[in-house]
């Protein structure tokens, strides 16, 4: 960890053999190889906003779905979650015609957390960034919803993140409105508790083809 970072973030937007934690020692209450209690999130468990965007999402099996990226919107769980652990892998398609790394780094998606009943582009909720150059950072999608980030380790992100076209594993812990993210088992970001502490989980379509797999969740309440 380079230092303690405190900021209010607003925006829209290899594998380690053992647990890794910034500041040394294993993360409290987290066993990365423990899959007990996890259940897949299926496409059938979700709806889309806007509703007409449903055609841009498809699924091959439980815990796996793909978006074409257009129209912009998100897939969201019908169920609301408070304290949970969400695990998934995702990757962007790497177009053969794109060679510039700067352009590839702008490939974009995100995981919306605590999505409210009032939908919009984008909803008033925190977001865990899937955008390649900001992967696993935590932001807010609304100016009136502060998300206080107490840690965001760019050096860890650079080391943990895999190139566009490869699978990246993301883990999100929600505890009493506080969020912690891990990228390929490396801790990246952490927040103080948010004003909202429960809601739906959303998967963004932001113009790029994104594959999600092994999407599963454990309710920790």
Secondary structure as GFF3:
##gff-version 3
##sequence-region A 1 221
A	DSSP	beta_strand	7	8	.	.	.	ID=ss1
A	DSSP	beta_strand	39	40	.	.	.	ID=ss2
A	DSSP	three_ten_helix	43	45	.	.	.	ID=ss3
A	DSSP	beta_strand	46	49	.	.	.	ID=ss4
A	DSSP	three_ten_helix	51	56	.	.	.	ID=ss5
A	DSSP	beta_strand	57	58	.	.	.	ID=ss6
A	DSSP	beta_strand	65	67	.	.	.	ID=ss7
A	DSSP	beta_strand	73	77	.	.	.	ID=ss8
A	DSSP	beta_strand	84	92	.	.	.	ID=ss9
A	DSSP	alpha_helix	101	104	.	.	.	ID=ss10
A	DSSP	beta_strand	110	115	.	.	.	ID=ss11
A	DSSP	beta_strand	126	129	.	.	.	ID=ss12
A	DSSP	three_ten_helix	132	134	.	.	.	ID=ss13
A	DSSP	beta_strand	138	140	.	.	.	ID=ss14
A	DSSP	beta_strand	148	152	.	.	.	ID=ss15
A	DSSP	alpha_helix	154	160	.	.	.	ID=ss16
A	DSSP	beta_strand	168	175	.	.	.	ID=ss17
A	DSSP	beta_strand	178	183	.	.	.	ID=ss18
A	DSSP	beta_strand	186	191	.	.	.	ID=ss19
A	DSSP	beta_strand	200	205	.	.	.	ID=ss20
A	DSSP	beta_strand	210	219	.	.	.	ID=ss21
###
